[in-house]
Amino acid sequence: MSTSEKTTTDSAQTTENSSTQPNQDTGTTGVNIMTIEEIHKLLPHRYPFALVDGIIEYVPGERAVGIKNVTFNEPHFQGHFPGRPIMPGVLIIEAMAQVAGIVFAQMPELQKGLFVFAGMDKVRFRRPVVPGDQLILKTELLSVKGGKFGKVQGLAEVDGQKAAEGNLMFSIMD
């Protein structure tokens, strides 16, 4: 077998292993990752409102870090804004909320059901998010009350720069 054939074979095996065992402990960092398929098992959001492309870090009951690849093909860019596409701030916050949903969906002490926004505090937008950016969405659990309320601190970054931040509150919808 030639070197290029071996590289192609090794590459295919690596891809197969990573796609068939996506939620394995990374070994070096002690955190879990999730594919889009695993995210869809936990969250009800679907196109065009599924705003998380992957979870790159997850510590049960504590925090999650997700990614959102921003592309020009997204429907909101047709009107926000023609000639100067900028991701709406509410969608950046929604993406953070979906990453927080990964934490809430896997907490056994919380009631099962649909978590919805109950409020937002200290939300600030720091830089525009445009097609071609990759949002890194970090959420950290701050509190849980009564098994049906939760609060997280969220941060959205692009290339190490803050794009948005704030505290997000959630409640189980009856």
C-alpha positions in Angstrom: 0.0 0.0 0.0 1.3 3.5 -0.9 1.7 6.2 1.7 -1.2 8.2 0.3 -3.4 5.1 0.4 -2.4 4.5 4.0 -3.1 8.1 4.9 -6.5 7.9 3.2 -7.3 4.7 5.0 -6.1 6.0 8.4 -8.1 9.2 7.8 -11.3 7.3 7.0 -10.9 5.1 10.1 -10.4 8.2 12.3 -13.4 9.9 10.8 -15.5 6.7 11.3 -14.3 6.3 14.9 -15.0 9.9 15.8 -18.5 9.7 14.2 -19.4 6.4 15.8 -18.1 7.3 19.3 -18.8 11.1 19.5 -19.6 11.3 23.1 -16.6 9.7 24.6 -14.4 11.3 27.2 -11.6 13.1 25.6 -9.2 11.5 28.1 -6.9 14.6 28.3 -9.5 17.2 29.4 -12.1 15.0 31.1 -15.0 16.6 29.2 -17.5 15.2 26.7 -18.4 16.3 23.2 -21.7 15.9 21.3 -22.6 15.8 17.7 -25.6 17.4 16.1 -27.5 14.1 16.2 -27.0 13.9 20.0 -28.0 17.5 20.4 -31.3 16.8 18.5 -32.0 14.0 21.0 -31.9 16.5 23.8 -33.3 19.7 22.3 -36.6 20.2 20.4 -35.2 22.9 18.1 -35.1 22.1 14.3 -34.3 24.1 11.2 -34.3 27.0 10.9 -34.1 27.5 14.6 -31.6 24.9 15.6 -28.6 27.2 16.3 -26.0 24.8 17.8 -23.8 22.8 15.5 -21.9 20.9 18.1 -21.0 20.7 21.8 -17.2 20.8 22.2 -17.2 20.7 26.0 -19.7 19.4 28.5 -19.4 18.9 32.3 -22.7 17.5 33.6 -24.6 19.8 35.9 -22.0 22.6 35.5 -21.3 24.0 32.0 -21.4 23.4 28.3 -19.5 25.0 25.4 -21.1 24.8 21.9 -20.3 26.1 18.5 -22.4 27.8 15.9 -21.0 28.1 12.4 -22.5 31.3 10.9 -23.2 31.0 7.2 -24.6 33.4 4.6 -27.3 30.8 3.7 -29.2 31.4 7.0 -32.7 32.9 6.3 -32.3 36.0 8.6 -29.5 37.4 6.5 -31.9 38.2 3.6 -33.3 41.1 5.6 -30.8 41.7 8.4 -29.3 43.6 6.6 -29.2 43.7 2.8 -25.7 44.4 1.7 -24.4 44.1 5.3 -25.4 40.8 6.9 -25.3 40.8 10.7 -26.6 38.0 12.9 -29.5 39.4 15.0 -28.6 39.7 18.7 -31.7 37.8 19.7 -30.4 34.8 17.7 -27.0 35.0 19.4 -28.8 34.9 22.8 -31.0 32.0 21.6 -27.9 30.1 20.5 -26.5 30.5 24.1 -29.8 29.4 25.5 -29.8 26.2 23.4 -26.3 25.4 24.8 -27.7 26.0 28.3 -30.5 23.6 27.3 -28.0 20.8 27.0 -27.1 21.3 30.7 -30.7 21.4 31.8 -31.9 18.5 29.7 -29.4 16.2 31.5 -30.0 17.2 35.1 -32.0 14.4 36.8 -33.2 16.7 39.6 -35.1 19.0 37.2 -38.6 18.3 36.1 -38.9 17.0 32.6 -40.5 19.3 30.1 -40.0 22.2 27.8 -37.6 24.8 29.2 -38.4 28.4 28.0 -36.9 31.8 28.7 -38.1 33.4 31.9 -35.8 36.4 31.7 -32.5 37.9 30.8 -30.2 40.2 32.9 -27.1 42.1 32.0 -27.2 41.2 28.4 -24.7 43.1 26.3 -23.6 42.9 22.7 -19.9 43.6 22.1 -19.3 43.0 18.4 -21.2 42.1 15.3 -21.4 38.5 14.2 -21.3 38.0 10.4 -21.3 35.1 7.9 -18.0 33.2 8.2 -17.7 33.6 11.9 -17.7 30.7 14.3 -19.5 31.5 17.6 -18.1 29.8 20.7 -21.1 29.7 23.1 -20.2 29.2 26.7 -22.8 28.6 29.4 -22.2 28.0 33.1 -24.9 27.0 35.5 -25.5 29.6 38.3 -28.5 28.2 40.1 -31.5 25.8 40.1 -34.6 26.4 42.1 -37.6 24.2 42.9 -36.7 21.7 40.2 -38.3 23.9 37.5 -36.2 27.1 37.3 -32.6 27.6 36.2 -30.2 30.4 35.7 -27.0 30.4 33.6 -24.2 32.9 32.8 -23.6 32.9 29.0 -20.9 34.2 26.8 -20.6 34.2 23.0 -17.2 34.7 21.4 -15.7 35.0 17.9 -12.0 34.6 17.6 -11.5 35.2 21.3 -13.5 38.4 21.3 -16.7 38.8 23.2 -19.7 39.1 20.9 -22.4 38.9 23.6 -22.8 38.0 27.3 -25.5 37.9 29.9 -27.4 35.9 32.5 -30.3 33.8 31.2 -33.2 32.5 33.2 -35.4 29.5 32.3 -38.6 27.9 33.5 -40.4 24.6 32.8 -43.5 25.4 30.7 -46.6 23.7 32.2 
